[in-house]
Amino acid sequence: MRIILITPAATKSKAGNRATATRWAHIFRSLGHQVRVATHYEGQDADLMVALHAWRSADAATAYRAKYPDRPLIVAITGTDAYRFIHTDPEMTLGTIELADHLVGLHDLIANALPPAQRHKVHVIYQSAEPIGQRHPYQRYFHVSVLGHLRAEKDPLRPALAARLLPDSSRIHIHHYGKAHTPDWADKAHAEMAINPRYTWHGESAHFEVRRVYQRTQLLVLPSVMEGGANVISEAVVAGVPVIASEIEGSVGLLGKDYPGYYPVGDEAALSALLLRVESEPLFYQALQRAALAKRGRFTAEGETLAWQALLSQV
């Protein structure tokens, strides 16, 4: 098939949407399809459109459906689709969802956010990650990583606020890797570094640098308010890095309801207590690591490819 893959993220962007689109394009090509990745739809002839993000790709999906009413349309539901735009702009978001023949979700609970009449369209496809090889965690201190851009949906400074509450005896240091989406967020990160010796913001990092982080860090914290199924969880699990996450559907839908590393969204006191427990209780750290490794099998490249192969065979 000739596939047009729409993503809102520009070519050189390090945003998750661009990384996802790039990986999916590689999968489609490996399955024998022709793929064009674009940020807008300009009337290109295609047998199938895969639109990443219901709200941001609404114009593209609508234009494609108008031009080719009988050709299939797959829409991937992101975290902001499911947990923001479906409420703030239901006409556009639900309009795209209703146009779609199939919906792709990235975690097990994504259908809960959709109208009952649309849930039968959902196919859950977990995002895969590549192994990183041997890990060599830091020994001088307890390295906690936060991997995500600085924007409201990510609640990015919550780990820094939690670190302020740690006792003097703690060796925890928070290292944050991600781009500030606005100058205001950059100012906030710099201000936090000025008063918090346990927090370092490294700014935007290339993927090869992030892979080095997984080799050295002891723990990943994902503090988000909303996620559609964060690829950093896949990457951490495959790398063998334990995860602490805010208890949101996007993380529970990947790690499972019984995963022991959750804290209430926005609660830095609870996060601080959990961080201290991870650092000071080796048995708890090992339990987190085992629970994460138990999910490793769902985040393989083979599994993601087979899931897409099954869906594409239907269309």
Disulfide bonds with the S-S distance in Angstrom:
none
